[in-house]
Amino acid sequence: MGKSRASDQLKAYYDTEQDILYLSFGTKAHEAVAEEVGNEVFVRFDPETQQVIDVEFLDFRARLQEAFGPQMKYLGTGRPERLLLPIGG
């Protein structure tokens, strides 16, 4: 595995009001170009180096529900099992 640099750090932030998940690579923000790479998925990158700055997933709750189903529930931090997913159909 390669060495980790400050610019390789991954940080996640979820905006509950806008329902957007942000994945940021690096420690400081700077100007970037955004491009839609999928259905409401945007990648921001440095136009000179082509290095990815962050990825934004719009309408994130619906994406989770589509991936895991409406039965997924958060059980709280006091429990060893954090997410409850139905097994089988």
Backbone as CSV, one residue per row, in Angstrom:
resi,resn,N_x,N_y,N_z,CA_x,CA_y,CA_z,C_x,C_y,C_z
1,MET,0.846,-1.166,0.000,0.000,0.000,0.000,0.895,1.233,0.000
2,GLY,0.533,2.258,-0.755,1.335,3.458,-0.883,1.252,4.347,0.339
3,LYS,2.171,5.295,0.386,2.174,6.259,1.486,1.000,7.215,1.353
4,SER,0.445,7.613,2.480,-0.653,8.571,2.497,-0.074,9.978,2.567
5,ARG,-0.567,10.850,1.718,-0.185,12.255,1.759,-1.402,13.050,2.195
6,ALA,-1.182,14.278,2.655,-2.295,15.126,3.087,-3.314,15.283,1.973
7,SER,-2.875,15.336,0.727,-3.803,15.523,-0.383,-4.597,14.265,-0.690
8,ASP,-4.203,13.115,-0.107,-4.907,11.858,-0.354,-5.975,11.568,0.694
9,GLN,-6.164,12.447,1.651,-7.120,12.194,2.718,-8.546,12.294,2.200
10,LEU,-9.371,11.369,2.618,-10.776,11.355,2.226,-11.607,11.828,3.407
11,LYS,-12.482,12.795,3.147,-13.409,13.281,4.169,-14.816,13.228,3.585
12,ALA,-15.764,12.874,4.418,-17.157,12.815,3.997,-17.972,13.816,4.799
13,TYR,-18.917,14.456,4.133,-19.824,15.398,4.784,-21.205,15.229,4.161
14,TYR,-22.216,15.124,5.011,-23.582,14.992,4.526,-24.374,16.231,4.912
15,ASP,-24.931,16.921,3.936,-25.774,18.092,4.153,-27.220,17.607,4.226
16,THR,-27.786,17.592,5.439,-29.136,17.050,5.624,-30.207,17.906,4.960
17,GLU,-30.018,19.210,4.946,-31.029,20.083,4.342,-31.069,19.945,2.822
18,GLN,-29.908,19.867,2.198,-29.849,19.756,0.740,-29.861,18.305,0.264
19,ASP,-29.688,17.348,1.190,-29.635,15.920,0.884,-28.521,15.611,-0.124
20,ILE,-27.309,16.084,0.220,-26.141,15.874,-0.642,-25.019,15.265,0.196
21,LEU,-24.404,14.208,-0.333,-23.215,13.637,0.287,-22.006,14.148,-0.478
22,TYR,-21.046,14.701,0.263,-19.808,15.209,-0.323,-18.656,14.308,0.117
23,LEU,-17.843,13.865,-0.813,-16.604,13.164,-0.524,-15.478,14.059,-1.009
24,SER,-14.637,14.521,-0.088,-13.560,15.441,-0.429,-12.211,14.747,-0.295
25,PHE,-11.333,15.014,-1.244,-9.992,14.446,-1.256,-9.013,15.596,-1.062
26,GLY,-8.350,15.630,0.078,-7.411,16.698,0.359,-7.819,17.474,1.589
27,THR,-6.975,18.439,1.943,-7.196,19.166,3.183,-7.657,20.593,2.984
28,LYS,-7.505,21.139,1.784,-7.931,22.521,1.585,-8.722,22.652,0.286
29,ALA,-9.659,23.574,0.307,-10.495,23.812,-0.867,-9.774,24.747,-1.830
30,HIS,-9.999,24.523,-3.107,-9.502,25.450,-4.108,-10.382,25.364,-5.343
31,GLU,-10.182,26.294,-6.252,-11.034,26.353,-7.430,-10.944,25.070,-8.232
32,ALA,-12.075,24.677,-8.789,-12.129,23.448,-9.551,-13.246,23.553,-10.590
33,VAL,-13.226,22.632,-11.523,-14.241,22.538,-12.556,-15.139,21.360,-12.200
34,ALA,-16.449,21.537,-12.327,-17.392,20.462,-12.023,-17.916,19.852,-13.312
35,GLU,-18.078,18.533,-13.274,-18.625,17.811,-14.418,-19.567,16.732,-13.899
36,GLU,-20.753,16.643,-14.513,-21.698,15.601,-14.123,-21.252,14.298,-14.775
37,VAL,-20.971,13.292,-13.949,-20.469,12.014,-14.461,-21.514,10.911,-14.405
38,GLY,-22.636,11.197,-13.823,-23.727,10.242,-13.713,-24.979,11.000,-13.347
39,ASN,-26.050,10.280,-13.112,-27.316,10.886,-12.748,-27.169,11.622,-11.417
40,GLU,-27.019,12.944,-11.477,-26.865,13.803,-10.309,-25.661,13.430,-9.448
41,VAL,-24.582,13.001,-10.097,-23.292,12.765,-9.444,-22.300,13.686,-10.137
42,PHE,-21.675,14.554,-9.344,-20.749,15.543,-9.896,-19.345,15.321,-9.350
43,VAL,-18.374,15.440,-10.233,-16.969,15.382,-9.844,-16.378,16.762,-10.070
44,ARG,-15.715,17.293,-9.061,-14.988,18.556,-9.198,-13.515,18.218,-9.253
45,PHE,-12.806,18.808,-10.228,-11.400,18.490,-10.410,-10.608,19.734,-10.778
46,ASP,-9.316,19.661,-10.518,-8.398,20.738,-10.867,-8.167,20.670,-12.375
47,PRO,-8.486,21.737,-13.120,-8.367,21.686,-14.582,-6.927,21.558,-15.075
48,GLU,-5.961,21.937,-14.262,-4.559,21.837,-14.685,-3.985,20.451,-14.457
49,THR,-4.262,19.864,-13.290,-3.672,18.563,-12.944,-4.630,17.399,-13.165
50,GLN,-5.916,17.682,-13.371,-6.969,16.669,-13.496,-7.193,15.898,-12.190
51,GLN,-6.631,16.367,-11.085,-6.798,15.707,-9.796,-8.203,15.958,-9.263
52,VAL,-8.856,14.913,-8.791,-10.208,15.016,-8.238,-10.142,15.744,-6.902
53,ILE,-10.987,16.763,-6.754,-11.078,17.537,-5.520,-12.183,16.981,-4.629
54,ASP,-13.369,16.783,-5.217,-14.465,16.166,-4.466,-15.498,15.565,-5.410
55,VAL,-16.364,14.748,-4.813,-17.471,14.112,-5.526,-18.733,14.440,-4.743
56,GLU,-19.799,14.822,-5.459,-21.064,15.183,-4.813,-22.170,14.264,-5.321
57,PHE,-22.919,13.680,-4.386,-24.046,12.805,-4.702,-25.320,13.514,-4.275
58,LEU,-26.098,14.007,-5.241,-27.355,14.674,-4.949,-28.435,13.632,-4.683
59,ASP,-29.476,14.035,-3.944,-30.613,13.157,-3.642,-30.130,11.863,-2.989
60,PHE,-29.294,12.001,-1.967,-28.609,10.854,-1.388,-29.543,9.877,-0.672
61,ARG,-30.572,10.362,0.018,-31.502,9.452,0.723,-32.160,8.474,-0.244
62,ALA,-32.582,8.980,-1.394,-33.210,8.104,-2.387,-32.220,7.074,-2.916
63,ARG,-30.964,7.455,-3.050,-29.933,6.504,-3.500,-29.759,5.380,-2.488
64,LEU,-29.736,5.728,-1.190,-29.619,4.697,-0.150,-30.821,3.767,-0.162
65,GLN,-31.996,4.355,-0.287,-33.205,3.534,-0.296,-33.220,2.607,-1.509
66,GLU,-32.770,3.110,-2.650,-32.718,2.279,-3.853,-31.710,1.140,-3.685
67,ALA,-30.581,1.420,-3.042,-29.539,0.413,-2.862,-29.894,-0.625,-1.800
68,PHE,-30.501,-0.191,-0.673,-30.723,-1.079,0.456,-32.179,-1.367,0.761
69,GLY,-33.091,-0.649,0.136,-34.506,-0.867,0.378,-35.037,-0.001,1.503
70,PRO,-36.346,0.168,1.561,-36.956,1.031,2.575,-36.900,0.450,3.983
71,GLN,-36.544,-0.838,4.128,-36.512,-1.463,5.450,-35.264,-1.121,6.249
72,MET,-34.266,-0.473,5.616,-33.042,-0.136,6.341,-33.373,0.869,7.436
73,LYS,-32.922,0.572,8.657,-33.191,1.452,9.781,-31.922,1.610,10.604
74,TYR,-31.725,2.811,11.133,-30.607,3.088,12.030,-31.060,2.789,13.446
75,LEU,-30.289,1.976,14.164,-30.710,1.533,15.482,-30.086,2.314,16.630
76,GLY,-29.224,3.250,16.359,-28.639,4.057,17.422,-27.222,3.635,17.764
77,THR,-26.483,4.551,18.354,-25.069,4.302,18.609,-24.809,3.404,19.806
78,GLY,-25.785,3.172,20.630,-25.587,2.323,21.792,-25.633,0.839,21.470
79,ARG,-25.961,0.490,20.262,-26.110,-0.908,19.891,-24.925,-1.359,19.042
80,PRO,-24.474,-2.589,19.184,-23.344,-3.053,18.381,-23.669,-3.110,16.891
81,GLU,-24.907,-3.418,16.556,-25.310,-3.427,15.147,-25.936,-2.074,14.848
82,ARG,-25.329,-1.306,13.936,-25.761,0.049,13.660,-26.875,0.120,12.631
83,LEU,-26.790,-0.712,11.618,-27.814,-0.719,10.576,-28.498,-2.066,10.558
84,LEU,-29.785,-2.038,10.401,-30.552,-3.264,10.307,-31.011,-3.412,8.883
85,LEU,-30.506,-4.441,8.205,-30.888,-4.689,6.823,-31.633,-6.003,6.764
86,PRO,-32.710,-6.061,5.996,-33.422,-7.331,5.866,-32.563,-8.341,5.130
87,ILE,-32.598,-9.591,5.572,-31.846,-10.659,4.912,-32.836,-11.473,4.092
88,GLY,-32.459,-11.740,2.861,-33.345,-12.462,1.974,-34.315,-11.484,1.320
89,GLY,-35.370,-11.955,0.725,-36.319,-11.105,0.015,-37.198,-10.429,0.926
